[in-house]
Each structure stands twice: as structure tokens, then as C-alpha cells.
């Protein structure tokens, strides 16, 4: 799975994230191109979500994070919201919004006519397999249904980006059953390739990473230790060192590597 006509969208240079005097995360130089699906991998507590929160603008940091060549801190909030969408592990709402009303929250940074907005919301819900839930109350939906609604909201949010947008997935599969995990990954992979957007996701299932992702960034104990093609990063040595598991490998019927 290799993207063509790649163009750098996101560059991270000498990144440091601290909590008080404690260093939580340190990387040197990472570059992410359009049309790529990146997995951020590592053991629990390694610093994966810390990295994602930094590049989404939710964590203070030292160093440089360049979005389309411009320091992230220099983007105004509205423009950044149009270009960086985050699908978190879960989203809790205390109000009894209907699913469609939740998706409409993604219209906030946009300037669309009422007719355009209605069309965009319905299209994104259809693509995320949740249009049939439009009139259902969000708090009564299952975790997986809520996540598909939230993905539709994020897609609405970045739909009017003037430059190639970034979609960040922060453990976004946690509430999905097996079927919907693969449906969501197949969908975002298609989105990545057809629209040439950049997707960066924290994923725990390494077989998902091997099947769907182009590149991987391995974080171990707060440091980015290796990056590159997924099969190269997820080798037996790295898996044993970071996850304390002696992995064996097999090949799927589709030809990609599997960890057993």
C-alpha cells in the first residue's frame, strides 16, 4: 500500500512534551505525507496518545509541529479545525441530542448554506453507516454506533479544508465490535487513498496495523524509536522488546503478514 504523488502535510521536529519536570515524550524528526495511513504503536503508557494530542494542538509542547509548512500554534482555531479532525476513543454528551444533531456539530467551523449543510451531514452519515440512526438519541446508542456518528461529525468538520486535511484516530476502535472495526478501517483506508488525505491513528491491534496501514511510528517509553514501512517496524525483535511477546508470523490469504 504505497501512496503516489506524496506531498508533506505534517512535520514534527525535536518534539518534547512534559508534565511539570517529567518528560513524557521526545521525538527527533518525523514527516507525514498526504495519502498515507500511519499507525502510532507501542505498549500501554508508551506515549502514543501524548503524541497524538500534541499534533492535534491539545498538548503544550516544545519543538516544531508544522502543518502545511506553518507552525501549528500559528493557525487560528477555525482554520485548524477545518484541517485537523480528531476521532477520540469515546465522546460523552450529557444532553439528549439526536445523532444527526451530533453530526451537525461538525458544521461549526464551516460556512455553508442550509441546503449545503444538510447535504454534507447526510452524505457523511451515509458513508459512516449511521444515517439510519439520524433521529435516535445519541446517549441511547451503543458505543460502536456513537463512534460511527462521531466519525461522521469529524468528516463534516474537515470537509471544507482548503488544503489536504489530517484525520487523527485516538484509539478509535475501542468501542467497536470485530465487524465494525474492519468496516471502519476499510472505510478510512478508502478515504485516505481516494481523497489523498493523511490519517494518523493510535492502534492497539498489530494485525490491524499490518493489514491496513502504510507506515508505523513505534514509541517506546516516551521516545520514538523507529518509523517506516509497517512490516519493517513490526518485526520480531521490536515486538519482543516493546510488548514482551515472542511473536511468530504467518501470511494471510491476501498476502500480508500476520502475528500469531
Order of alpha helices (4+ residues) and beta strands (2+ residues): beta-beta-beta-beta-alpha-beta-beta-alpha-beta-alpha-alpha-alpha-beta-alpha-beta-alpha-beta-beta-alpha-alpha-beta-beta
